[in-house]
Amino acid sequence: MSKSEGPAPLIEEPVLLVGTTRSGTTLLSLMLDHHPAISFAGEFEWVWDFMPGVAAPPLEDYYAWLRTNRHFLHHGLEIDRSLDFAGQARRFLADMRVQKDPGLVSSRVGVQVHRHYTLANQVWPRARFIHIVRDGRDVAASWIKFGWLGNAYVAAQRWNAALIEWDHAKKDIEEERRIELRFEDLIADPTGQLARLTEFLGVDYDEAMLRYHEDTTYSPVDSGQGGKWRKSLTPRDLALFERFSGHQLERHGYALSGAPTYDDKPWSPALLELDDRVRHNRARIRNLGPGLWLAEHLSRRLRSRTLRDAVATRVNALENARIQ
C-alpha cells in the first residue's frame, strides 16, 4: 500500500503467539503463516523493550531508542509523531502486515510476542492469544548454546518468570480469547494441534500448514526435536535447572530426569549469578570480538548517544548476519 493510498488499516483482533524464545514460536508461526487465511508478520515484543512494564514511555526517548533498534530498522517502519504510544504500536503492526501481505488477503494477522503479554493485551483488548510452552530444559540448552545466557540457573529463573508472566496476564484474557499447547504435542501430532488452533481462530484447517518447509529454511516436523536436552545439557546444568525449576516442569507435564539435583547453599545464588555473567561475556566476546564487546560495555556506561548508536549499529549488523 503506497502512501498516496493512505495509512494501512488498523488491526483490531490480531493473533498474538506468545511464549519464550526457543519455545517453538517460530516453527508454529511458519505453520500458521502457510494457511491461506493467516499471515504472520514477525516478532513484536521489541515494541515494549525500551521500558519493560511501562505502558507509555517518554516518546522522545523512545524515538531515539528506535533509531538503532534492529527490528524497527529491519521492517523499515516510520514514526508517526501524531500518535500516542499505544497508537504507534498499532500503527507499527498495521504497517508490518502490509509488508508481509501487500494485498491484504489474509483475514487473520499474527505476530510473535516473547514477553510483555499484559501490555500487548492492553493495546489489543480483543486479540487472540496462543501460548506455547516447551520443556524448559530444551529452552535452557538453546539459550546457553547461543550464548544468550551463561548457565542453567539463570535460565531456570528466566523460564519461571516467563510462565509466571503468562499466568498473570491470562487472568485478564477471557477464555474464549486464549488457547495453550505444548511444543512436544505439536511435533508429535501436528495435524491434531493445528486443527485445534484453526478452530480457535475461526478458519478451516488447511494441510498447507504442514508444507512450510518447502519454501523456508526449516525442516519438516520431527518429533525427535523434543528432549534434546538429554544430550546437550551438561550434568551440572541439568542439576541446576531441575533444582530451581523442577516444580514448573512437573506442573506442565514434564517428568524430572531422576538425576541428582544441585545441592545449593545460602551463597549459591550469588556465585551462580557471577558464573552466568562470566560465561555469558565469554560467549559475547566470541560472537562480537573483544573490541566490539568492550565498546558495547563502554557505551552502556557513557552518556554519549553518538557512541551508543554507532556501537548498536555494528552489533545489529553482526546479529543480523548470525540470524541469517
Sequence and secondary structure as in RCSB ss.txt:
>XXXX:A:sequence
MSKSEGPAPLIEEPVLLVGTTRSGTTLLSLMLDHHPAISFAGEFEWVWDFMPGVAAPPLEDYYAWLRTNRHFLHH
GLEIDRSLDFAGQARRFLADMRVQKDPGLVSSRVGVQVHRHYTLANQVWPRARFIHIVRDGRDVAASWIKFGWLG
NAYVAAQRWNAALIEWDHAKKDIEEERRIELRFEDLIADPTGQLARLTEFLGVDYDEAMLRYHEDTTYSPVDSGQ
GGKWRKSLTPRDLALFERFSGHQLERHGYALSGAPTYDDKPWSPALLELDDRVRHNRARIRNLGPGLWLAEHLSR
RLRSRTLRDAVATRVNALENARIQ
>XXXX:A:secstr
  GGG S    SS EEEE  TTSSHHHHHHHHHTSTTEEEEEE GGGG SSTT SS  HHHHHHHHTT HHHHHT
T    TTS HHHHHHHHHHHHHHHH TT   SEEEEEE S HHHHHHH TT EEEEEE  HHHHHHHHHHTTS S
 HHHHHHHHHHHHHHHHHHGGGS GGGEEEEEHHHHHHSHHHHHHHHHHHHTS   GGGGGGGGSSSS    GGG
TTTHHHHS HHHHHHHHHHHHHHHHHTT            TTHHHHHHHHHHHHHHHHHHHHH HHHHHHHHHHH
HS  HHHHHHHHHHHHHHHHHHH 
